């Protein structure tokens, strides 16, 4: 494999312990959560400030209704692009979601930050294609199959 082609992938491989948090409950119990602001920091370190060295515009957002409950999710699709060697990349799609209306023990809860959370999730998904924190994803994939 050409070193130039793998250069970015290698730069993004590791995630420092201070950006990791163990997941202690739910379906992902035993896995590791990665601080989304750390991902943004890595994009900035490698490509430059957001808006100059990388961009991540929202290209679509929508609400989905649960067929069985009154729950609704907010979803966002982004297209991450970065500047490398003076040229802009092709878009990297990322789709993220968060609950807009969720059923909790005391009734329905409406989250007015749902699109912000879905956007953050979508950036994280797009970052996977660049290999950001790939050492953790390799580890996770081995234990989830």
Phi, psi and omega in degrees: 000135181293130182300324180297323181290329185263357185306306181296317181302318179290322179299328185267000190304307190268151174237122183293152181306326182291346177262002182251147177217127179293143175266120188255002182208168175079191183299333183261015179307134180093349177270184183238131175269140180250130180301120182295331178291333175294320178300316179296321176300316180295318177301318181291318179299319186275320187251341184111181184299150175301135181095342179242311182256342176203153178220156180213069182288150173281127178253346179197143170216146184203164176248136175243136177267141172287136179289341186252341185226184176269009181287150178220142178245147174261136183228146182223138171245128179243166173229097179287131174227147180222156179261125181223127185053038176081000181238145178280140177286168167289158180293142173250114181289145172214131177243130179228162181212162176204155180287130174269309174235122180234149178274120177242173184301330181263007179125196181283141178239130178254126182253110181282357175261011188300319181289326175298315179295319179295322178296314178300317178297319180295321176299315180301319179295316179297324181296334179300325180294336176275352181088014181297123182063031185299331179298325177288322181293320177302314180299315181296316182298323181296328184265352185258352183265000000 
